[in-house]
Amino acid sequence: MNTTTRSLSTIAREIRADWTNMYFGAVPYVQAMGTLDSINSNYGYDSAQSIVLYFLANAQTWKGLKAREIKEELKKMAGVK
């Protein structure tokens, strides 16, 4: 099992590569995540945790194995069950 936490920018690149027709509401959050290192970072006045949570709220139409894996990873990072 992987115990290393990946950077949010790495995860954002993977999201962009997999989610070819991204929902417009998720785009700004993926862009913001692309500039962040960890869940403890900030994007302007917003915490990385809030960016991740807003992304998850706007990523409901993203389906498939990779989507499930990444969403689960982000939930764990953000402390969501």
Buried (B, 14 or more C-beta within 10 A) or exposed (E): EEEEEBBBBEBBBBBBEBBEEBEEBBBEBBEBBBEBEEBEBEBEEBBBBBBBBBBBEBBEEBEEEBBEEBBEBBBEBBEEE
